[in-house]
Amino acid sequence: MNSRDNILQLALTNNALEKFIVGEPPYFQKGKTDNEEPQNVMGAFDQLVVRHWRETHDARFASQFVAAQLSALATCPDANRAMYMVSDWLWYYRFCLTKTSVTSWEARILCRPTPRFRQAQS
């Protein structure tokens, strides 16, 4: 996959990660499914998100991804789509934690509380 076909990289470059999360064009990961979904979460996660973590080891990515999910929930004109897609991302991520497709390094990066989260708990 070359860089111009990598819609996650395009979304990160254009500061449009929330559009990638909800699958707004052009940030849509195509996939073969029986259901019409706004975003092919499984394909996007397996082919783009995990690959990005493995190649960059970018510790900021997890917090960016969560912030983009919150932004999608707050700003997406179609609130039902945003809720559906964010819950799908969370469900699939949780599913992957129980499988071997996510390494322990990736799980630690995503499960580590951010300073903002720690501050809110105090």
C-alpha positions as a Markdown table, in Angstrom:
| # | Residue | x | y | z |
|---|---|---|---|---|
| 1 | Met | 0.0 | 0.0 | 0.0 |
| 2 | Asn | 1.6 | 3.3 | -1.0 |
| 3 | Ser | 1.3 | 6.4 | 1.1 |
| 4 | Arg | -1.4 | 8.1 | -1.1 |
| 5 | Asp | -3.6 | 5.0 | -0.7 |
| 6 | Asn | -3.2 | 5.0 | 3.1 |
| 7 | Ile | -6.3 | 6.9 | 4.2 |
| 8 | Leu | -5.2 | 6.8 | 7.9 |
| 9 | Gln | -2.0 | 8.7 | 7.0 |
| 10 | Leu | -4.0 | 11.1 | 4.8 |
| 11 | Ala | -6.4 | 11.7 | 7.7 |
| 12 | Leu | -3.5 | 12.3 | 10.1 |
| 13 | Thr | -1.8 | 14.7 | 7.7 |
| 14 | Asn | -5.1 | 16.6 | 7.1 |
| 15 | Asn | -6.0 | 16.7 | 10.8 |
| 16 | Ala | -9.2 | 14.8 | 10.0 |
| 17 | Leu | -8.9 | 11.7 | 12.2 |
| 18 | Glu | -12.6 | 12.0 | 13.3 |
| 19 | Lys | -13.6 | 11.8 | 9.6 |
| 20 | Phe | -11.6 | 8.6 | 9.3 |
| 21 | Ile | -13.3 | 7.2 | 12.4 |
| 22 | Val | -16.8 | 7.8 | 11.0 |
| 23 | Gly | -15.8 | 6.9 | 7.5 |
| 24 | Glu | -16.5 | 10.2 | 5.7 |
| 25 | Pro | -15.2 | 10.4 | 2.1 |
| 26 | Pro | -12.4 | 10.3 | 1.2 |
| 27 | Tyr | -11.4 | 8.6 | 4.5 |
| 28 | Phe | -13.3 | 5.4 | 3.9 |
| 29 | Gln | -11.7 | 1.9 | 4.1 |
| 30 | Lys | -13.3 | -0.2 | 1.5 |
| 31 | Gly | -14.1 | -3.8 | 2.4 |
| 32 | Lys | -16.1 | -6.8 | 1.3 |
| 33 | Thr | -19.0 | -7.0 | 3.7 |
| 34 | Asp | -22.6 | -8.0 | 3.5 |
| 35 | Asn | -23.7 | -4.9 | 5.4 |
| 36 | Glu | -23.5 | -1.3 | 4.3 |
| 37 | Glu | -21.3 | 0.2 | 7.0 |
| 38 | Pro | -20.1 | 3.8 | 7.2 |
| 39 | Gln | -16.6 | 2.5 | 7.8 |
| 40 | Asn | -15.0 | -0.9 | 7.5 |
| 41 | Val | -13.7 | -0.9 | 11.1 |
| 42 | Met | -12.2 | -4.4 | 11.1 |
| 43 | Gly | -10.3 | -3.8 | 7.8 |
| 44 | Ala | -9.2 | -0.2 | 8.8 |
| 45 | Phe | -8.0 | -1.4 | 12.2 |
| 46 | Asp | -6.2 | -4.5 | 11.0 |
| 47 | Gln | -4.7 | -3.0 | 7.8 |
| 48 | Leu | -4.1 | 0.7 | 8.8 |
| 49 | Val | -4.2 | 1.4 | 12.5 |
| 50 | Val | -2.2 | -1.7 | 13.7 |
| 51 | Arg | 0.2 | -1.2 | 10.9 |
| 52 | His | 0.6 | 2.5 | 11.8 |
| 53 | Trp | 1.4 | 1.5 | 15.5 |
| 54 | Arg | 3.9 | -1.2 | 14.4 |
| 55 | Glu | 5.7 | 1.1 | 12.0 |
| 56 | Thr | 5.8 | 4.3 | 13.9 |
| 57 | His | 5.6 | 3.4 | 17.6 |
| 58 | Asp | 3.9 | 6.8 | 18.0 |
| 59 | Ala | 2.9 | 6.9 | 21.7 |
| 60 | Arg | 0.7 | 10.0 | 20.9 |
| 61 | Phe | -1.4 | 8.1 | 18.4 |
| 62 | Ala | -3.7 | 6.5 | 21.1 |
| 63 | Ser | -4.6 | 9.8 | 22.7 |
| 64 | Gln | -5.1 | 11.4 | 19.2 |
| 65 | Phe | -7.4 | 8.5 | 18.3 |
| 66 | Val | -9.5 | 8.9 | 21.5 |
| 67 | Ala | -9.6 | 12.6 | 21.1 |
| 68 | Ala | -10.8 | 12.2 | 17.5 |
| 69 | Gln | -13.5 | 9.8 | 18.7 |
| 70 | Leu | -14.7 | 12.3 | 21.3 |
| 71 | Ser | -14.6 | 15.0 | 18.6 |
| 72 | Ala | -16.7 | 12.9 | 16.2 |
| 73 | Leu | -19.3 | 12.4 | 19.0 |
| 74 | Ala | -19.4 | 16.1 | 19.6 |
| 75 | Thr | -19.2 | 17.5 | 16.1 |
| 76 | Cys | -20.5 | 14.9 | 13.6 |
| 77 | Pro | -23.7 | 16.2 | 12.0 |
| 78 | Asp | -25.1 | 12.6 | 12.1 |
| 79 | Ala | -24.9 | 11.9 | 15.8 |
| 80 | Asn | -26.3 | 8.3 | 15.3 |
| 81 | Arg | -23.5 | 7.5 | 12.8 |
| 82 | Ala | -20.9 | 8.9 | 15.2 |
| 83 | Met | -22.2 | 6.9 | 18.1 |
| 84 | Tyr | -22.4 | 3.8 | 16.0 |
| 85 | Met | -19.0 | 4.1 | 14.6 |
| 86 | Val | -17.2 | 5.0 | 17.8 |
| 87 | Ser | -18.9 | 2.1 | 19.6 |
| 88 | Asp | -17.8 | -0.2 | 16.7 |
| 89 | Trp | -14.2 | 1.0 | 17.0 |
| 90 | Leu | -14.2 | 0.4 | 20.8 |
| 91 | Trp | -15.9 | -3.0 | 20.5 |
| 92 | Tyr | -13.4 | -4.2 | 17.8 |
| 93 | Tyr | -10.4 | -2.9 | 19.8 |
| 94 | Arg | -11.7 | -4.7 | 22.9 |
| 95 | Phe | -12.2 | -7.8 | 20.8 |
| 96 | Cys | -8.6 | -7.6 | 19.5 |
| 97 | Leu | -7.2 | -7.3 | 23.0 |
| 98 | Thr | -8.5 | -10.8 | 23.6 |
| 99 | Lys | -6.9 | -12.1 | 20.5 |
| 100 | Thr | -3.2 | -12.2 | 19.3 |
| 101 | Ser | -3.6 | -9.6 | 16.6 |
| 102 | Val | -2.6 | -6.8 | 19.0 |
| 103 | Thr | 0.8 | -7.2 | 20.7 |
| 104 | Ser | 1.4 | -6.5 | 24.3 |
| 105 | Trp | 3.2 | -3.3 | 23.4 |
| 106 | Glu | 0.2 | -2.0 | 21.5 |
| 107 | Ala | -2.1 | -2.9 | 24.3 |
| 108 | Arg | 0.1 | -1.1 | 26.8 |
| 109 | Ile | 0.1 | 2.0 | 24.6 |
| 110 | Leu | -3.7 | 2.1 | 24.3 |
| 111 | Cys | -4.5 | 1.1 | 27.9 |
| 112 | Arg | -2.1 | 3.5 | 29.6 |
| 113 | Pro | -4.0 | 6.4 | 31.2 |
| 114 | Thr | -3.1 | 9.8 | 29.8 |
| 115 | Pro | -2.0 | 12.6 | 32.2 |
| 116 | Arg | -5.4 | 14.3 | 31.5 |
| 117 | Phe | -7.2 | 11.1 | 32.5 |
| 118 | Arg | -5.1 | 10.8 | 35.7 |
| 119 | Gln | -5.8 | 14.4 | 36.5 |
| 120 | Ala | -9.6 | 13.9 | 36.1 |
| 121 | Gln | -9.5 | 11.0 | 38.6 |
| 122 | Ser | -7.8 | 13.1 | 41.3 |
